[in-house]
Amino acid sequence: MRTPSLAWIGHPVTVLAVVLLPLNDHLFKAWWPGPVTGKLSDVAGLIIAPPLLDLLIRRPLVSTALTGAGFILVKTTLGGAALASYAWSALWGPAQVIADPTDLLALPALAVAWWARGRPHPRAVRQARAVIVIPFAVLAVAATSAVPVMLPDSAYAAGTYDGAIVVAVSGGEAYHPTKTIFASRDGGWSWAASGGLRPPVVRTSACVPGEPDHCYRIVPGLLKVEQSAGGLWTTAWEVSPGDQDRLARAHEPRAPDRAGKVASLGIAVQEAPGGHTVVVANGVDGIVLRDTGGGWHRLGWAGPAGFAAAKAVALTAPGRYHKLVPGIALLAALAAALAALGCAAGRSTFPLAALTMLAGGYYCLAGLNTPILFNPAAVLFGLLLLAGGLIWAATIRALRRVRLPAWGVVIVTGFAEYYAVMVPYRLWSAGLIGHYHQATGLAVLLGGATAATAALTLLRHGARRRAAAETDGR
């Protein structure tokens, strides 16, 4: 390990940030919540990250630049925040990182980190201090408080107690979920939270009281209930797998890509005047109720009121694809158009300029798709990259080789690529494609085929044009 890296991680400024980060996350934020303590963790993290990263990279400027670029990516784009959430969850457990452009106010902390790098202390002091600080720095970064993963409210068990139907609901923070018991004494039409009751035992089958041959059971993984009649099991109620897939995505949880469980999880049967009632816990979709007349009714989650038919998501409602899909489609369109332009230009250095323009386009799109609807900083950064890429491409003089027909193919490729990605999701939303993963697979297939067709067309066109030019030269 080189001495400069140890000097940087052992500098008093870095040590102060290592101490400040856990104190702020676990004490100051609780005592004085607000924007100051909210940004203080970002400041401390930006001071710690470059010297910690430099222990591996051994290039201070690269370490600082990577820290800044990663911070900007995470704080200004939904895709960057989602990627950080995945990485953090894989390393340290469930967590959610939020894209918040106002956190960019902490970026000057990188200058403080760079200043500390240029102020070394005596060798013996910095080495001893670094040996002590490194493990604490890793722990401080690992233990920094991320936004907790919030799970959607989910009905997971049903039962009976003292003449009432009870349903257990779990939700809230992933590490410490809360469980609430709701009870109904009118056959499942009105509900109220009931404290002091234990959650009912999760049962996958139940029989009508006094009729051991008349039973109901759920089908694991599906929204489906079967009933026995004369020893044979027949379907009593179900939602098709395609509609179940759409319902699962209609109940979008607050944690990125953490799908709520939409399936029959528990069942209870209660004897009632004139017949019997059946209640099935269906995860985040709520419950399904069989009345004494044999009719089945989906009741959605109604918050403190328990469950209500008016809160159930209609099976005819348009499917909700991921909110990043349109941005991904635009990015794919830009990438396909730039790839086609590179094939038309026929210069080996042009792809680097095209990649710069692609990065600029990504930031422009991400800036238009942030939680605050518009992020000027990301859009401005994207426009700068776009301009830089265009200037680079102009200096290469590759665009002079692109003739008018090739420009037409490039433009058509961009539009075709966007619709090749979006159309499958829109067909799924309209119910014409059965499952979301089928729409995703079709979008990848059509998008890849569109981009490949354009590239091959332009490459063949360039080859024919060069062959014609060689023939004319002879």
Secondary structure, 3 states (H helix, E strand, C coil): CCHHHHHHHCCHHHHHHHHHHHHHHHHHHHHCCCHHHHHHHHHHHHHHHHHHHHHHHCCHHHHHHHHHHHHHHHHHCHHHHHHHHHHHHHHHCCCECCCCHHHHHHCCHHHHHHHHHCCCCCHHHHHHHHHHHHHHHHHHHHCCCCECCEEEEEEEEEEEECCEEEEEEEEEECCCCEEEEEEECCCCCCCEECCCCCCCCCCCEEEECCEEEEEEEECCCCCEEEEEECCEEEEEEECCHHHHHHHHHHCCCCCCCCCCCCCCCEEEEEEECCEEEEEEECECCCEEEECCCCCEEEEEECHHHCEEHHHCCCCCCCCCCCCCHHHHHHHHHHHHHHHHHHHHHCCCCHHHHHHHHHHHHHHHHHHCCCCCCCCHHHHHHHHHHHHHHHHHHHHHCCHHHCCHHHHHHHHHHHHHHHHHHHHHHHHHHCCCCCCHHHHHHHHHHHHHHHHHHHHHHHHHHHHHHHHHHHHHHC
